[in-house]
Amino acid sequence: MNFNHLIPELYVSDFKKSLHFYTHILGFKLEYERKNPLFAFLSYQGSQLMIQQEDEDEEWHNGKPEYPFGRGLNFQLVRQLV
């Protein structure tokens, strides 16, 4: 598998629910999963992203992680027609 130059990693508050959303609702393919910490590498038609269960013990956060995550952030997945 080739990796994109930029792969967003998103922290989620409910890993199981988020993984279901990305794989069953949006149609992402689960490429790789790790159990500790809960983590998944996903792909969809050339787009790639990672999700990981939020861990409030992470010392490197630049702000307090609180719901809703991702405020002010927008991702656009573009499918190229051949």
Secondary structure, 3 states (H helix, E strand, C coil): CCCCCCCCEEEECCHHHHHHHHHHHCCCEEEEEEECCEEEEEEECCEEEEEEECCCCCCCCCCCCCCCCCCCCCCCCCCCCC
